[in-house]
């Protein structure tokens, strides 16, 4: 799945050989926006190269990762995984959405999310969910522009630097 935009930005599937670039982008996201992700920056810096390769080696019927890139440089990412239980296989979750700061405001996050939704539709998934910190207004607006609605709130979902953060739970039906 590859989408090319007018300004040379490409939205594409991640491949195992992206591991080093993915590591750099993911660590940047975790370091600069610790309340936006459940993973911890320090813990991830200690992960070996094999960990990052394995993160991009998955069954394509169960999970996908998409990158936005320009001129060979990763500028954004988003992932999606489907529930594997027979009773929940109709459902998937988006995770790890991030766009580098100097690329924001160009609707790249929406394109990444819509690419995840297209993947979900191709797998006959009928509902996609995600979680976002309640204070992240720009991300919430971005998800709402993609059609997501808030269906609940998880209190104290994250604990970062001595502060608890609630998360909105959002979903979209893609029948």
CORZIBEL-V458233 format. One record per helix or strand of 2 or more residues. SS is the DSSP state (A for helix, B for strand). FROM is the first residue (numbers start at 0). TO is the last residue. If there is no record, write none. Layout:
# CORZIBEL-V458233
SS,FROM,TO  SS,FROM,TO
This chain:
# CORZIBEL-V458233
B,1,3  B,8,12  A,15,31  A,33,35  A,40,44  A,48,54  B,62,69  B,72,81  B,90,98  A,100,102  A,107,121  B,126,132  A,136,144  B,148,159  B,162,172
